[in-house]
Amino acid sequence: MSVNRTNQARSRRSGRRPMGMPDPMMVIGAGVVVLIAVLIGIFSNNRSAQSQSSPTDEPQSASAALAESTEAFRITRIEPTADALATTTRAAASTSPAQSTPTASATLSNEQRTAKNWQRWPVVPQFTDGARKIFLAGQESGRNGQAFSKVGDCESSATWFLEDFDQGAEAYNLGDYTQLDSTIEFFAGSYGRTSLAARDGARVSTFFTSLWTDPTQCETSETPLECEIRLHNPAFAIISLGSNDIDDPDKFEQEMRKLVKTVIELDVVPILATKADDLEGGGRNNQALAKLALEFDIPLWNFWAAVQDVPNGGLDWDGAHLTWSDNYFDQPGGLNSGWAMRNLTALQLLEAMRVGVQALPTP
């Protein structure tokens, strides 16, 4: 990337709007945990000074206690500095000199897919029969067939999720994927929209309460999801959740089923997205998403599969957030970050929906 392009990228990043407010309870909880961890560290140090300890039985340090105690509070947006971004880019290039290339080809036929083998599902889904029926119902109710909404947590509320594709050609370079230009044009106006149903710290339950609703734009009785659908009127909703619902996978599945039903009842096609992290263990939330995709015959964007060849699985040091880079896919190593791969495969997903829509018979 040229110096000029690098400066433009950093300028765009620093000038972007702030994301949604974090969950207040998570902020308070995190503060309490930090305080407890510090006290534990002080207590441990005092004990080690007062008593003899064996070489194999050392007291836990404050930093170790803090890391262990804050395991559930890692979903907080990281803002890397320019130096950190440069270091990450150099490390990615040296770790994986061959650029990763996502593929839409499936290793499993539709009949072979189960929730348990979700890891072998294709990255880019088809425009399913279920999606077709929902889309046609939406057309009858007046949904905008060329609009989509983002529904999710910080990976959806981040302005660098797809925003560049509403900023003009100088904000990105598709490299070998110039066929996506038609899709960028088709869904213009949705990429850079600030979704009212995408918030930092969001769990599935976030979208069933009006407490998270923006009072300046929404009606008092509306949930964030209902408000976003009413105002933007999309035919599709890209749903990316699960990183903050790691305490009870069974509850996550139940609440996601309720959310999917709600979106369908609004005549909007739900597109479920697997996540890159595995904070809950065993990929259980992603498996639940695959199960729901089969149950409702709706598209599953298998983003997890897309980043398996990206350094560190596309994840930053905390194992939760994606590594960042701008959307210059023509650059060496341009797809060796979680965010670049997320944006590219999201475009491929939307291309599959566009092709499916345009193949429908004309009324």
Secondary structure as GFF3:
##gff-version 3
##sequence-region A 1 363
A	DSSP	alpha_helix	3	15	.	.	.	ID=ss1
A	DSSP	alpha_helix	24	50	.	.	.	ID=ss2
A	DSSP	alpha_helix	62	69	.	.	.	ID=ss3
A	DSSP	three_ten_helix	71	73	.	.	.	ID=ss4
A	DSSP	alpha_helix	82	95	.	.	.	ID=ss5
A	DSSP	three_ten_helix	110	112	.	.	.	ID=ss6
A	DSSP	three_ten_helix	118	120	.	.	.	ID=ss7
A	DSSP	alpha_helix	129	140	.	.	.	ID=ss8
A	DSSP	beta_strand	144	152	.	.	.	ID=ss9
A	DSSP	alpha_helix	154	157	.	.	.	ID=ss10
A	DSSP	three_ten_helix	163	166	.	.	.	ID=ss11
A	DSSP	three_ten_helix	169	171	.	.	.	ID=ss12
A	DSSP	three_ten_helix	178	180	.	.	.	ID=ss13
A	DSSP	alpha_helix	181	186	.	.	.	ID=ss14
A	DSSP	three_ten_helix	204	208	.	.	.	ID=ss15
A	DSSP	three_ten_helix	210	212	.	.	.	ID=ss16
A	DSSP	alpha_helix	224	232	.	.	.	ID=ss17
A	DSSP	beta_strand	234	240	.	.	.	ID=ss18
A	DSSP	alpha_helix	249	265	.	.	.	ID=ss19
A	DSSP	beta_strand	269	273	.	.	.	ID=ss20
A	DSSP	alpha_helix	284	296	.	.	.	ID=ss21
A	DSSP	beta_strand	300	301	.	.	.	ID=ss22
A	DSSP	alpha_helix	303	306	.	.	.	ID=ss23
A	DSSP	three_ten_helix	311	314	.	.	.	ID=ss24
A	DSSP	alpha_helix	338	358	.	.	.	ID=ss25
###
